[in-house]
Every structure is written in structure tokens, then in C-alpha cells.
Amino acid sequence: MKNYLVFLVFIGFSLQGKTQSNLEQDSKIDSLKRVIELAQHDSIVVKAMYAWDDLIYRSDPELDLELNLAIDSICSANLDRKMNAQEKNFFLEHKSYATGNLGLIYNARGENSKALKYLFEAVEVRRVLNNKKAIAYALNNIGAIYNEQGMHDKAIEYYTKSLVAHEEIDNTRGIGGALNNIAIIHKSQGNYNTAISFYEKSLQLKIENKDSSAIAAGYLNIGALYLELEKYDTASNYFTKSLELSEATNDSSYIARAFVNLGAVYHEQNELDRALDYYLKGYQIQIKRSDQKVLAETAVFLGSIYYDLGDIKQAEEFAQKALKLSFDNDVLQVSEEASNLLYRIYKKKKLTAKSLEMLELYISLNDSINSEKNQKEVIRQQYKYEYEKQAAADSIKSAEEAKLKDAQLLAEQVKREKQEQQSYYLFATLGLAILFGGFIFNRFRVTNKQKNIIEKQKEKVDTAYEQLEEKNKEVLDSINYAKRIQGAILPPAKLVNQYLKDVFILYKPKAVVAGDFYWLEPVNGSILYAAADCTGHGVPGAMVSVVCNNSLNRSVREFGLTDPAQILNKTRELVIQEFEKSEDEVKDGMDIALCSLRLHSDYNEQIEKSKGESNRGLSGVETQQEQGNDTPNRGLSGVETQQEQGNDTPNRGLSGVETQQEQGNDTPNRGLSGVETQQEQGNDTPNRGLSGVEVHFAGAHNPLWIIRKGASEVEEIKADKQPIGKYADPKAFTTHSINLQPGDTLYTFSDGFVDQFGGPKGKKFKAKNFKSLLLSVQSESMERQKQLIDEAFENWRGNLEQLDDVCVIGVRI
């Protein structure tokens, strides 16, 4: 049984913009740039950047990312200072927009760990703002990302949270979307009756809202389920309803999908010519729309029907197209079906090697898709939702009964007091003098009592202040002690100076302790050294760095490894083992550039001839402390906060239309695409002779840069595009070997330098500028290089906050 087209709701959070001509848009952008350049307050800069981003986010994804990162950075910096309530609300709202947008941007780039980080941050900010609708949409988007990754237990958890949040504010559109998404996961797990129930609830809400596109999508989803159940007449009826409604509204996307699904009905009933006609109608519309993911789905259907018709050439053409499109667009389910179809095609053509290759790919993809854990978690989350909903209802009922009882008691008390008052009036005249005397005495007693209370409260305040000072001292002492511990794992200057004669290390933690660290280990005539960047910064990053540093040491000292790639492979294994001890899923790890320098026998003689007896030491391996907040205290100057306009559904990502994703058999939306094969860099290096130094390099995300003596450009040795830690598709790391000559300089670094915002326009420093900076200082000593690079960083940063830890290592041969 095939898997047919269903719709997943993925909703962004942004302000609705208007369509404009390019000329008008350019004019507006120029005006906004001038506003930013002349602005005297950060609130004006933020507002202008946000308006600029709203104009370009569809057309310029890179600028979209930079603008939202800048907005988030400026808002975070201002929220760290004291401000009035109006200012705080302004920066919180724009941080909410920026983090929500960054979640969608990184998801579109395939960087889902960063996407989730920003979406979780958006949820927290929106909770402070008490923006319940925005919280519900962010929870929905978190669920959608987990669903793309195939983590259906997490996906249904956050879809359910989104559903509850929408129900609290009676947002029928959001409720419908959440019900739709929960139904999709139940369908992918084979729980068809449960899925139909959720789909029908969702469809009813869409009909009440008179949302034509959403209704058409609902018909398609329910029809796809009945097709899975082999109830072909019912499925065809729903697909026809969707087609008629889509044609009435001229919605080409849903017209194409309806055609394809009708073709699937006839395909299942072996009416092959009729099925092919419908498939081709849908495919032609999709080509005009350039919807690559849906084209991949339809291509595999066409390949399958041509195979059934006996047209093997056409079947192979469409199957290969489906496999390529699915890899390029991360549609794992289609990759699985296309690889299975190609296996059958190659087997029929007696191409044994290709057939075996496709069979292995199919089995690998199929194993990834089927997860017994996810099936159990879906059921558990559903029961949990029903239980919490019933518990909430019982709690409301109990509260109402308690209110009624309290009201009855209050009425009886009022009645008693009234009777007592009537008795008091009978004796009022006789007791007047006594009451007056009692009043005077009572005031005296109350005054003394209040005085005692004030003195006791003052004692409590003084005690609390002393306790607070003590706790604050304990925290600061703990952090400073953590700094000492982290300093103990860093190689001392004496050791670095002993093995790397001409070197600098620029090490600038964002806080007292850092996630970045540098590492050095001499072993078997080689010198291993590395610049590493662990997840996070501050105390959390430092904790991860201890685990990663220990794993590096064990890989070399305990397991006796010297090859950089083998060291990284073993380090990754050890790091994952450490974090898997936790009951929670930990995806922390590190990026690293690891070098192994091996000296040839005549190297020292060449060095002595070229440099004499000079012995340059480690040029300042010192940790620079955070410098404090130099940013002026800027106010808002009357800038008003933008509110969400019009439609509940924001206009980012796939918003506004419940977008169809192929869920299939519990399929993540990401396949094997984007896995780049690292080429060997060493063989491309000119043969500079064996009289120098041979360096072996392996990297996780972070590259090695080499500047040859007298060269005018940087030679880059690329790293493998995977971290040291848990990763969806891990590969063995690659060792690159390069010959060096005296005067060549090696640079390894974390991403903190190139990612720093600053300069006149508040943009990232970027790798291109960093290369230019390194080339410009090649004539200087290593100690002077460090000083110039540090000055360049601080000048670029200016008054902006340092965003991340910085570690740069330069070694001259």
C-alpha cells in the first residue's frame, strides 16, 4: 500500500507585509538604512530592521537571517539593563518575533538544532509577554520540526501542548491545525480510526470558519486514509469534493494534489491507463508550480505505474528523478519508495550491483522510518491528553461546588452579624463612655504592636540581605573555582612553548568560563593540538568542554590513537557514551579542528639556519575576562510596538495554508540529502619536498587555514560537516596530509570570531574578512599578530555584546 498526500500545518510568527513594486521596495529599504545609520536609540534601530526584514524575507534568505540575528542580539543586550515597563515590553516583543523567525529560518536551512533552540527561546519570551496565541503557534512549530526528524513521540507531545494552548483561548483555527497534525502522526503509525476521528474534528472547525483551502486539504487528508483502508469509493468521493472546491477557488496546488490522489485510487484498483492520466495531469500542474517536494512524490507514483504497465525505461527515468528530488528536498519516505522501485527495476534488468545497492539503501531507510518507541509514545501521549483534560474538568467542577458552599456560609455569617448588631444598638447609649475609653486603649495597644512588627520586619530584611550577599558570594566563588578547574585542563604555557616554538593563542571567553578550549598532546614524535568549540558558553558550555576534553585525552592516552580522524571517531564515541548515561536526551557535543605536526629529521637544522637561536614563547596564552557592559543606556524615544495584523496566521514559513507533507510510515521529512563527501585535500597541495613538516588534519565543522610563505591567499583544508556528538547520519572522519615549509603558518579557530556582530552596520565579521585580516598581518611576529587580531575584534564589536567564546590558534613553521 502506498502513502498518499496529507497536509501538515507549519505556522510562523511574523507581521503581514504588502506586495510592492521593486522600485517602491528599494526606496523604502534605502529610507530604513538611513534611519538605522542616524538612529540615536536602539528601539529605533530594531523597529527599522524589523520593517526592512518584512520587505525582503522572501527574496533574500541570507539577509533575513542576519537581520533577525541582529534584532535578537540588540534586544537581548537591552533587556540586560534597567528600563521602564514600556521599554521592556518593546524589546521583549521584538525578541519574540526575531526568535520565532530564526526558528523557521534555521529549519528551512536544515539546521534543526538551532531552529529548536530559537523556538524554545521564543516560547519562554512569549510566556513573559503572556501572548498565548503566539505560544501556541511556537509549540506547533516545535512539533513540526520533531515530526520532520522522525521523532514522533516528541512531535505529538508538542502538537498536544499546542492544542491545549489553542483551546484555552478558543482559537478555532489553531485548534483545527493541531487536530490535523495529530491526525497525521496517528495515520503514519497505522492508527487509522483514531486519525479519521481527529481529521473529522479538524474538518468541522474549518467548515465553520468557511476556510476553502483548509476544507479542500481536509477532504484530501480523510480521502487518503480511506484509500489506505482500501475503501476506494469513499476515498474517491472525498478527493472529488476537494477537486471541485479547489477548481471553484482556482487553487492549482490542491487541484494537482486531488488529481494525483484520484490517480492513486485507480492505480490501487488496477485501472492503470486511467490512473496514469490523472497522475500526468497532476504532474504537469506541479511542474508549473515548481513544488519540488510534491514533484518527488508524484514522480515515484509515475515510476511505479510505468513499471506496472511494463514500460521499464519510463519507470527508471521517473524513479531516478524521484530519488534525486527526495534527497535534494529531504523527503525520506519518497527516498525509501524510490529506492525500492529502483531495486525492482534493476533486478528486472539483471543489473545485480545496482540492484543490491538500491536494496541496501531501501533497507536502511526503512529501518530509520519504523520505530516501535514512537508508536508507543503516540498512544501514551493521547491517553495523557485525555486524562489531563478530564482532570481539569473535575477540578473546575470541584471549584464551583466550593464557591457555592462558601457563598452559603457567607450568607449565614451576614445574618448572624445583623442580629448581633441589633443587640448592640440596645446598649449603645449605656456603653458609649466605656467604648470611648476602650478605643483610646486599643489605639495605644495597636501602635505598640505595629512598632514591634516593624522592628521584626527590619530584622528579617537585614537577615535576608545578609543571606543574599552570602549566596551571591557562594555563586561567584563557585564560578571562579570552575574557572580554575577549566584552566587546569588547558595546556599550560610552558608545555605549549616547549612543543610549538612560534605560536599565539587568542582565547576570549564570553563569560568567566567558556565552551571553547584549546588542547595539546605530544605523542610518538608528533604534536597533537586543537581548537575546540563545545555547545553553549558560560557554565553549561564549560561543563560540556570538560567531557569533550577528557574524551580527547582518553582517545590518545588510553586507546593509543595518533591519527586525527581516528582520534575524532573515538572521541565522538566516548562523548556519546557519557551523555547517554542521562535519562534525558542530550545532543551536546563540539566542533573541532585537530592537527598533528610531525617533524622530519632535517627540520630542526633548517629552522636553526633560517631563524638562528631565537626561541619565541607562547604569545600571551591568557584568558581575557568579560569587560562589562559598555553599551550606552538607550531609551525608546516614543517608538510604538508593532502589533500582529489581520489574520491569526502569521506569514512566515509555510503559513496561511495548511501545507501538505508526505508522512507515510512515520517518515521524517529529511532524507540523505546534504551529506557531503569530504575530498582529500592533501594530494592537491604542490609537492614542496620532504624537508619541512608534515601536518595531518581532521575536523568536525571547523577547517584548517594555511598561509604559505609569501602567498597572497589562504589555502583552506575543509572539515567534515558533522559534529563530535549525536548526529543523524554519522560518517567516519577524514584525515588530510599536507607538506609544509619553514615560514608557512597554520590557523585553527572556533566560530566565535567570524560570527561576531559589529562594524558600522551591525553585521557579522564573516570568514572573508577574517582571511583578509590574517593575510594583512603575515609580515608580523606571532605575538604581534595576536595583538592586531585582538584589536580588530574589539574594534569591530564596539559597544555590542560579545556573542560567543573566541579561540584562535596560529602556528608558524
N, C-alpha and C positions, 0 to 999 in steps of 0.2 A: 504494500500500500504506500502510495506516495504521500508527501506532505505538501499541503496547498497553502495559498497565500492568506495570511492573517495580519492584523493591524495592531502595532504596539504604540502606545501613547508616550512620547518623549517630549516634555514641555520645558522650554527655557523661561527665564525671568528677565525681561528687558522692557524698555519703553517702546511704544509703537511709533515708527517713523513714517514719513510721507514720501511717495515717489516723486523724484525731482529730475530735471534735466541735468546732464553732466555739467553744463555751464553754470547753472544755478548752484549745484552742489559744490563745485570748485570755488565759487565765490564765497559760499558760506564757510568752507574749510579755511580759506585764507583769512576770513574775519576771525574765526576761532583761534587760529595760530597767533594773530596779533593780540587777541585778548590774553592768551596764555603768556606771551612774552612781556606784556605790560602789567600783568596782574600783580597786585600788592598783597593778596590774601590767597591762601591755599584753597579756600572754598570756591573762589572764582576759577582757579586752575582746574579743580575737579569738575566743576559744572561744565566748563568749556570742553574738557577732554571727553566727558560723557556725551555731550552733544555731537562732537566730532566722531566718536566711535559709532553713534547711532546712524551716522551717514554712510560709513564705509564698511561695516562689519561683514556685509555680504560680499563685497568686491575685493577686500584686502585683508585676508585672514591673519597675515603676519602683523600688520599694523593694529588690527583688532586685538591681538594678544598683547602687544606692547602697551597699548592704551589702557587696557584693563589691569595689567600688572602695575602700571604707574599709578592708576587711581587707587588700587588696593594699598600700595606702598604709602602714598600720601595720606590716605585715610588712617592707616594703622599708626603712622608717626604722630598724627594729630590726636588720636584717641589716647595716646600715652601721656598727654599733657592735661593740665587742668583746664576746664572750659565750662561754659554755662550749658544748660539743658538743651537749648535750641541748637547750639553748635554741635553738641554731641549727637543729637538726633540726625543732623545733616550728614555727618561723616559716617555714622552707623548705616544710614540708608544707602549711601553710595558705596560703602564697603559691601553691603548686602548685594547690590546689583553686580558689582565687579566680581565678587567671589562666585556668584551664581553663573555669570557669563564665562568665567575662567573654567568652571567645571565642564560646561558644554564645549568650549574651545578645545580643551585638552582631550575630551572624549572624541571629538572629531579628528584630532591628530593621532589617535590611537594610544595616547599616554593616560591610561585609565587610573593608574595610581595617583597621579597628580589631579585628575578630574575628581576622584573621590575625595581627596584632601580638601579641595576648594569647596565642593558641595557640602561636606560636613561642616566646614567653617561657615558657609552661608546659613545653614540651619541654626547654628549657635547665635549668629548675629541677628537673625530674624526672630529668634526667641526673645532676645533682649528688646527688640522693637515690638514684640507681641504681634507680628504680622503673620497671622495663622494661615492665610491663603498661600503666601509665599513659602512658608514652611512646608505645607502640604505638597506643593509642586516640587520643591527641592527633594523631599523624601521620595517622590515618584521618580525623579531623575536618577537618584542613587539606585533605586530598584532596577531601572532600565539598564544601567551600566553593569550591575551584577548579573543581570539576565544576559547581556552581551557576552560576558565572560563565562557563561555556563554555570554560574554559582546560583542555582535556582532556589536553594534554601534561603540565601541572603536576599535574593530578588523578591520572593514572596513576603519575606519579613518586612521589607521597606514598602512594598506595594500596600500591604495591610496597614502599616502605620499611616501611609498617605490616605487610604480610605477612611480610617478613623478620624484623621485630621479634617478631611473634607466634610465628613458627616457632622462634626462639631459645629461647623459654620454653615451647614446646609448648602454647600456649593454643589448643585446637582451636576454641573458639567464635570467637575473634578471627580465626583463620586462615580460617574459613568466611566471616565477614563481609567480609574483604579480598578473598578469591576472588570473592565475589558482586559486589563493587563494580567489580573489574577486568573481570569479565564484562560488566557493564552498559555500560562505555565501549566495549569491543570490539563489542558489539551495536549501539551507537549509530553506530559507524563502518562498519558493514556487514560486520564480520569474524565472521560467524555461527558458523562451525565452531569457531573459537577461543573464542567466547563460550560455546557449548554445553559445551565441554570444561571451562572454568572453573566454569560453573554446576553441572555434574555432580559435580566435585570438592567444591564447596561443599555440595551436597545430601547427599553421602555422609557428610560430617562432621556435618551436622545430624541425620541419621538415627541415627548413632552416639550422639549426645548426647540423643536422644529429645526433641527440641525441636519440639513440634507446630506452633506458629505459624511457626517458621522453615522447617519442612518444607513447610507449605502455601504459603509465599511462594516457596520453591524450585520447587515444581511450577508455579506461575503464571509464573515467570520463564522456565523452559525451554519451557513451552507457548507463550509469546509469541514465542519465537524460531522454533519450528516453524511458527507462524502466519505469520511473516514469510517463511519458506521455502515457504509455500503447502502444507505437509503438514498438511492440515486434520484428518484422523483422529487423527494423533499429538498435535496441539495440543489437540484436544477431549478426548483421553484424560487428558492432564496437568491440564487445567482441571477435569475431573470429579473427579480424585483430590483436588485442592485443595479443591473444594466439599464433598466427602464428609468430609474430615478437619476442615474448618472447621465444618461443621454438627455433627459429633460433639463438638467443643470449644466450640460456641456462640460462635464468633468472628465477629461481624457484619461487621467490616471486611473480612475475607478472603472471606466469603460474598458480599458485594456485588461485590468485585473479580472473583471467579470468574464470577458472573452476567454482568457486563459483557464479560469476555473470551470467554465462550461465545457471547454475542450477536455479538461480532466475527467468530467462526468462521462463523456462519450468514450474517452480512452479506456476508462475502467470497464465500460460495457462492451469493449472491443469493436466499437464503431469507429474504425481508425481514420477513414477519409474525412468523416465529419469532425472528428477531434482535431485532425491536422489543420482543417480550415479555420477553426476557432483559435488554435494556437498561433497560427500565422497572422490572423487579424490582430491579436493582442501584441504579438512581437513587433509588427510594423509600427503600431502606435508608440510602443516603448522606445523604439529606435529614435523616433522624432523627439521624444521627451528626454533622451539620454539618461534614463534612470538605470545606472549600471548594475545595481544590486538586483533589481527586478528582472533586468535583461538576463542576468546569470540564471535566475530561477526558471525563466521561460525557455532559455537555451537548453537546459537539461531535459525539460519536458519534450522539446522538439527532437533532441537527440534520441530520447527513449522511443518516441513514436516512429521515427525513421528506422530505428533498429527493428521494431515490431513489424514494420512494413517491408523489411528486407533490404532497405537502401543503406548499406553499411557505410558508404562514402559520406553521405549526408549526416548519418548518425555520428560518425567520428568527428566531422567538422564541428557540429554543434556541441558535442561532449567536450572537445578541447576548448572551445570558446567558453563554455560554462565553467570549466575548471580554472581557466585563466582569470575570468571575471570574478569568480568567487574568491580566489586567492587575493586578487588586487583589492577587493572590497570587503574582505573578512567575513564572508558568508560561509561558515563552516559546514552547515547542513548541505548546501549545494555542492561544496567540495567533496563531501562524502558520497553523494549520489553520482556526481560526475566521474569520480574515480572508480566507483563500482561499474558504471556503464562502460567506461573505457576498458576495464578489466575484461568484461564480457566481449567487447568488440575485438580486442587484441587476441583474446583466446580463440575467437571465431576465425580470425585471420592467421592463426597459428604463429603469432609473434610472441614467443614464450617469454623472453626477457622483459618486454614491455608489459605483458600481461601480469607477470609476477610483481613488477614494480607497482602497478596500479592496485593489485590485490593487497600488498603490504600497506600502501597509503590508505586504502579503504578501511582496513582493519584498525590502523592507528587512529583514524578519525572517528570510527565507530566506537572505539573504546573510550575516547575522550567525551563523546556525547552521552553515553549511557552511564548514569550514576545512581546507584541504589540509595546512597545517602540523600541525594536531592529529592528522590521520590518520598522517602520517609519524612523529610523535613517539611515538604509541602503539606502533607496530611497533618503533621504536628502543629504547624502554624495556623491551619484552618481551624482545628479544634481550639487552639489558644485564642483565636479571634472570637469564636462563638462563645467561649467560656467568659472572656473578659467583657463581652457585650452584655451577657446575661447577668454577670456580677454587677456591672454598672447599673443595670435596670433594677436589680434587687436593692442596691444601695440607695437609688432615688426613691423607691417605694418606702424604705425604712425611714429615710429622712422626712418624707411627707407625713408619715404616721407620728414621728417625733414632734414635728411642728404642730400638729393638731393637739397632741397631748399637752404641749407647752402652752398653747392658747387657752385650753380649758383650765389649767392650773392658774394662769394669769387672771382669768375672769373670776375665779373663786377668791383669789387674793384681793382683787379690787373690791369685791363685795364685802369681804371681811374688814378691809380698811375703812370702807364707807361707814360701816356700823360702829367701828371704834371711834371714828371722828365725831359721830353724833353723840356718843357718850362723853367725849372730851368737852364738847360745847356746853354741856350742863354744868361743868365745874370750872369753866373758863374764868369767870369773874373772881371766884374764891382763890384760884391758883395763880393769878396774874403776878402778884408780888414774888411768889416762890419761883415762877418761871423766869422772871427778870433776873433774880439773883442766880438762878441756875445757868442762865445764858452767859452772865459775866464769868462765872466759874469755868464754864465749858470752854469759852474763848481762851482763857488763860491756859487750860489744860491742852487744848489743841495747838496753841502757839509753842508750848514746850515740846509737844510731841513732834511737830514739824521741824523744830530745831534739831532734835535728836536724829530724825530721819535724814535731814540734810547732811549732818556730820557723818552718819554712817555711809551715805551715798558717796561723800567725798573720799572716805577711806577706801570704798570699793573702787572708785575711779583711779585713785592713786595706786592701789594694788594692781588693777588691770593694766595700767600704764607700765608699771614695773615688769609685769609678766610679759607684756607685748615687747618691751625692749629686750628682755631675756630671750624670747622666742626668735626675735629678729636677729639677735646676735648668734643664736644657735644655727639659724638657717645660713647666715653669712659665713660662719665658721665651717659649716658642712660643705658649702660650695667651694670655699678656699681650700679646704682639705682635699676635696675632689680634684681641684686644680693641681695640688701637689701629687696626687695619685696619677693623674693623667701625665703630668710632667715626668713621672718616674718611668712610664712606658715609652716615652720618646727617647730616641738615641741621644746620649749626651754629646756636647760639642767636641769633647776630646776624642770620642770614637769617630764621629763624622770627619773631624780634621785629620785623623790618622789614616783613613782609607780614601777619602775624596779630597785631594790636595787643593784644588781650585774650585770652590763651590760657594753658593749662597743659598740660604733657605729663608724665604719671606713667609712668616707664619702669623696670621692676624685673625684670632678667633673673634666671632661676633659678640660673644659674651665671655664670662670668666673662663668657662670650659668650652670645648669645641667638639664637633663631629668630625672635622678634618684632623688628620695626623700624618706625620712623616715617619718612615721606618727604614732601618738599615741593618743588614746582617752579612758579615763576611763568612764565606764558606767555600772550602776546597779551591782556593786560589781565585775565587770570584767575589765580587762585591755586589750584593743584592740591595737595592734601595727603591723606595716607592713613595709616591704622594697619593694619599687615600682620602676619600670623601664619603663619610657614612651618612646614613639617613638622619636628617634633622640637624639641629645645632643646640648649643647650651647643654644643660644637664642630660636630656634624653639622648642627644647626639653623642655626648661623651660616653654614656653607658654602652651604646652600640659600638663605639670605637674600641672600647676595652675588649669586647667579644671578638671583633674583627682582628685586632692586633694580636690577641692571643692565638687565634686560628692561623694567622700568618706564621707566628713563631713555631707553632706545633708542626705546620706543614714542612718547615725547614729542619727544625731541631729533632722532632720526634720521628718524622717519616723520611728524613734524609733527602728531600727533594731539592733540586737546584735549577731545573728548567722552569722558566717563568710561567709557561702555560700550565705545566703540571702543578706548580705551587698554587695557582689560582683555582684550578679544578678541585684540589684537595681543600683549599681554604673555603670555597663555596660549600663543599660537603660538610665541613666542620661547623660553619656558621648556621646552616640549615638544621643540623643536629641540635645545636644549642637552643635555637628558637623553637624547635618542635617540642621541647620539653614543656612549653607553656600550654595551658588549656585553651588559650585564645590563639587565633591565627595571627602570626607575626610575619610580616613581609619586609621587615627592615633588612638592611644589608649595606653594601658600599660599592662605589665606583673607584677604580684604582688604575694607576699607571705604574707598572713594575719593570725595573730594568736590572739586568745582570751584566756587569762590566767584567770582562776577562782580559788581563794584560798579557801581551805576547812577550817573549823573552827579551827582545831588544827594546821594549817600550821605555823602560827607565833610562836607558842610555840616551835615547832621543830626547826625552824630557830634560835630562841634565844639560844636553848640548843646547837646547832651544831656550831653556829658562834659567840655566845656572843653578845655583844652590838655593834659590828663593823658595820659601815654604809658606804658602798662603794658607791661613787658617779658615775656619768657618766664619763667614762674614755675618755675624750677628744672628745666631740662631736663638732669637729671643721672642717670647710671646708678647704681642702688643695688646694691652688691655683696652677695653671699650672706653672711648673718650668722653662719654656722656652725651647729653642732648644739646647740640649746638644750634638746633633749628629755632628761628625766631618764633615767638608765640603769636601766631596769626589768627585773626578772627574771621567771621563770616561776612561782615560788612553788608548785611541786608540781603544776601543771596537766598532765594527761596528754594525749598526742596521740591524736586520734580515728583509728581505722583503718578501711579500707574494709570494709563488712559484706556478707556473703552473696554475692549474685550478682556475677559478674565485671562485669556490665554496669551501669554507674552509671545513676542515674535522672534525668539531665537531658536536655534537648533531646528527641530522638525515640528515647531509649534503651529497651532492653528488648525492642523488636520491630523487626525489620529493616524500616524504613519505606519504603513504595513511593513512588518519584518517577517522573515521566514523562520518560524520557531521550530517546526519539525519535531524530531525526537530529542527535545531538551538541548537545543543547539545554541552554543554561544555564537554571537554574530561576528566572531573573528576567526579566521582560518589560519593557514600557514603563511599568509602573505606578509611582506615586510621583514622576513627573516633574511638578512643579507649575508652572503658568503664572504668572509674576510679573506682577501687575497694576500699572498705572501709578499711583503714589501722588500725583504732583504735582497732578492735577486734583481730588483730594479735599480739598486744602488751601483754606481760605477765601481769598478774594481780598483780600489785605492791602495792595494798592497796589503801584505800581512804584517807590516812592521808597526802598525798602530795598535789600536784597541778594537776588540770585537765586543759589541753590545748586543745582548739578547733582550727582546722586549715582548711583553704581553700586557694587554689592557682590558679592563671592563669599562666601556664607555669613554674613558679618558685616554687621549692619544699621547704619543711621544713626538716632540718637535725637535728637529736638528737644524742648526745653522752652521753650515760648513765654513771653514776659514776663508774669508774674502767673498763669501756668497752674498747675493742680493735678494734672496728669497728663502722662505722657510720650507724645509723638507718635512712633511708630515707622515708619520707612521700610524696608521689608524688602528683603533682598538676594536675589539668585538662588541657588537651592540647588545650587550646583556650585562646585568649587574652580578655582583657576588651576593647571592641570596636567592630566595624562592622566585622562580621565573616560569612563565607558562610553557616555553619551548626552549629548554636549556641545550646548549651545544658545548662541545669541548673548546676550550680557549686555544688561541693560536700563538705560537712563538715566532717572532720575526728576528732575523740576524742581520746586523749591519756592521760593516767595517768603518772605522773612524781613523782620523789622522790628528796629530797634535794641532791644537787651535780650533778644532770643531767643538761646538757647545751643544749640550743636551738640555731640554727643558721639559719637566713634568709638572702638572698642576691640577688643582681641583677647579670646579666651575664657578667658584665664588668671585674671581676677578672679572671674568668676561661677562657675568650676569649682573654686575652691579649697575644700578641706575644712577645717572648723573649727567654732567655736562650741561650745556645751555638749554637743552630741550628735555631733560629728564629721561633720556633713553639709555638702553643697555650699552656697556662698553664694547662688547662683541669681540669675537675671535680675530676678525680682520684688523681691528685697531691694535689688539694685543700683539699680533705678529709684527705690525709696523713699529710698535714700541720696542720690541725685542731687537729688531734689526737696527734700530736707531742707536742702541747702546752697545753694539758689539765691540766697538773700539775701547770700551771702558773695562776696568778691572771688575771682577765678580762682586767685590764689595761695593764698588760704585754703582754697578748695575742694580743691585738690590736697593740702594738708596734712591736711584732715579725711578725705578718701578714703583716703589712705595709712594714716592711723591706724586707720581702720575695717578695712582689710585685715589689718593686723598684729594687731589685737585679735582678729579672727575666727580667724586662723591659729593664734595661740597658740604652742604648742610643736610643732605638726605641721609637716612639711616643706612648703615651697613646691612645688606640683606642676608649675607651668608658668611660662613667662615672662608678664609682665604689661605691657600697654601701653594707656593710656587718654589720649585727647586731648579736651580741652574748648576750644571756641572760642565766645566771646560776641560777638555782633554789635553 
